[in-house]
Amino acid sequence: MLYTHLNLWILPIFIWFLFFLLFNYLCYFFSAFWIFWVFIIFVIIFYMLYFTHSYSDTLTEFWFIQFFCNSQFFIYFVVSEVFFFFGIFWSLFWVIFSYDSCFILSLSLINPFGLALFNTFLLLTSSTFGVLFHLNYLNFKYDQNLLLCIIFGIFFIVNQYIEFRICFYTISDFSFCSVFFLGTGFHGFHVLVGVIFLLLNLIYFSLNRFYLLFFLNCSLLYWHFVDIIWLFLFSIIYCIVFNLYL
């Protein structure tokens, strides 16, 4: 199994920790935050090159799919995402019930009947098309529902970008603004990752690679997970805060 060999190519954690401290020192010394992103890109490229070189004799063209579709890896991945968003929700509740005057000023961000409601409609519609595609796929029927699922997901990303562009505040203005942009921004990034996964499924199905059922299941489960996170964000950030303070 591919997963059983992962510990052979993962470097000890303290080595990456020393690299991380070094690059953060360089960022502070030269006042250049781009050095941090150079470090992240370096780590990603290192793992990809080392992994591909070490297992080039056993990997197929779907080596990334094999890695992602490992059941244990996918479970750990989803659990880590749950804890990540739990931290965001925890910070959000702390800001909401702190009764800070700056928080009251930042409430102009909240409009549950505007773009946020339309975004909810887009994600739920996209999820519906994903379920329809999955049902038809199990019945060996290929249709355009997956393409519609992807299109509505892209519309959500564009709509989220528009909401950020027309906003009067930035992430550094108030504490609520920081949590707001952090939660919705990272959720938008997860939607982008989900769209990429669905696009990979669409490409493989167009090439008649119909045997990657587990990757399809993982992609759709991840997509539904993103939907659930957005429902929590919409309910807490937009609906609850709007009803409590406005």
N, C-alpha and C positions, 0 to 999 in steps of 0.2 A: 504494500500500500504506500501511496505517495506520502501520506501523513506521517507514517512511522519514520520516515527519513528526514523530517524537517529539522530535528534536533542536530543533525549532522552539519547543516549549513547555517544555522543561526549562531552568530558569534555570542560569546558571554555578554551578559547584560552590562557588566561594569565597564567593558570596553566602549560600548556605545555611550554610556553615561559620561565617561571621560571625554569622548569626542563632543558630546553635547555641551559640556562645560567649556571646552576650548572654543567652540564656535560662538557660544554666548558671550564669552570674554571678548572675542574679536568684534562681535556686534556692539558691545558696550564701548570698547576702546576706540573703534573707528566710527561709532554712531551710524552704523549702516545695518539696518534690519534685513536687507537683502541677503546678507551672509547666512542668516538662519535658514532661509529658503534654499540656498545653495547646499547647505548641509542636508536638508530633507531630500532634495533631488538626488544628491550623492548616495544616500542610503538606499533609495529606491532603485537607482541604476545598478548599484553594487549587488543587491540581492537578485535582481533580474538576470544580470550577466552571470553571476556565480551559479545561480540555480539552473539556468539554461545550459551552461557549460558542463556542470557536474552530472546532469541527467539527460544529456542530449541523446544518449543511446537508448533510453527507455521512454522518453516523452514523445507524445504525438503532437499534431498541430493543435490539439485542444488541451495543452498542458495547463493553461490558466483555468480552463473549465474544470479539469480534474482536481486542481488545487481548491477551487472555490466550492466544488460540489461535495467535498468530503463532509460527511454529516457532522463530525465532531467540530471541524473548523467552522461550519456554518452556525452551529449552536453557540459556540464561543463568540462568534462575530455578532450575532443578534443580542446575546446577553450583554456584551460590552456596549452595544448601542443603547440598550435599555438603561444601563447605569449612567451613560453619558447624558441622556436626556433627563434622567431623574435628577442629576445635578443641576441642570438648567431649570427644571420645574421648582426645585428646592430654592434656588436663588430668586426665582420669580415670586414665589409666595412670600419670601422674606422682604422683598422690595414692596410688594403690594400692601402688606400689613405693617409696614414701618411708618406709615402716615407722614412721609417726608413732604415738605412743601414743594420741593423740586419735582417730586413725583406727580403732584397735582398739575403742575405746569406742563408736564410731558404727556398729559392725557389726550392732547389733540391728535396723538398718533392713532388713537382708538376710534375705529368706525366699523362696527360689525356688519353694517348694511352696505358697505362699499365693495372695494376690491377683495377684501377678505372673504366675504360671502360668495363672491363669484369664484374665487380660488377654491373654496370648499366644493362648489358645484363641479368644477373642472376635475378635481381629484376623485370625487365620488363617481363621476361619469367615467373617468379613465379606469377606475377599479372595476366598474361594472363591465366594461368592454373586455378587461382582462379575464374576468370570470367566464364570460361568454366564450372567449377564445379557448380557455382551458377546457370547458365542457365539450366544445366541438372537436378539440384536439384528441380528447379521450375517445371520442366516437370516430376518429380517423377522418375528420372533416376539417380542412384548412380554409379559413376565411380571412377577412380583412379586419377582424376585431382587434387583433394585436396591433396593427398599424394605427387604428383609431385610438387605442390605449396610449400609444407612444405620442401621438399628435396632441392629445389632451394634456399629457404630462409636459410637453414642450410649451403649450399655452400657459400652463401654470407657472413655469419658470419665467417666461416673458412677463406675465402679469405681476409676479413677485418683484421682478426687476423694476417694473414701472412704479410699483408702490414705494420702493426704496428711493427712486429718483425724484418723486414728487414730495417726499417727506421733508419737512422743514428742519428736522433735527438730525444729528449725527450720533454715532455710537458712543462718542465721548462727552456728550452734553450732560445727561443725567443717568443715574443708576438704572432707572427703568428703561431708558433708551438703550443702554448697554445690553441688558438682558433681552430686550425686545429684538434688537438686531442680531444678537447672538443666537437666540432660539430660532427665529424665522430664517436667518441666514444659513445656519447649519442644516436646518430642515430642507431649505432649497437646494443645498449641496447634495443632500441625500436623495432628493428627487432626481437631480441630474445623474447621480450614480445609478439609480433605478432605471432611468431612461436608457442609459448605456447598456445595462444588462438586457433590457427588453429588445434593444436594437440588435444585440448579438444573437438573441433567439430568432429574431426576424431574418437575419442574414443566414443563419444556419438552416432554418426551415426553407428559405428560398433555394438553398443548395441541396435540398432533400436530405438533410441530416436530421432525421426524425427520431434518432435514438438517444438524444440528450434530454430525456424527460425529467431527470432529476434536476438538471440546471434550470429548466423551465419552472419546475415547482419552487425551487429556491428563489428564482427571480420574482415570481408572483407573490410568494410569501413575504419577500422583502418589500415589494410594492404595497401590499396590504399593511405591513408594519409602518411604512411611511404615511399611509392614509390615517392610521390610528393616531400616530404622533401629531399629525396636523389637526385632527379633531380635538385632541387635548389642548394644543396651542390655541386653536380658535375659541374653544370654550373658556379657557382661563384668561388669555390675554385680551380677547375682544369682548366676549359676552359677559363674563363675571365682573371684570374690571369696569366695563361700561355701565353695568347695572348698579354697582356699588358706589361709584363716585360721580356719575353723570346723570 
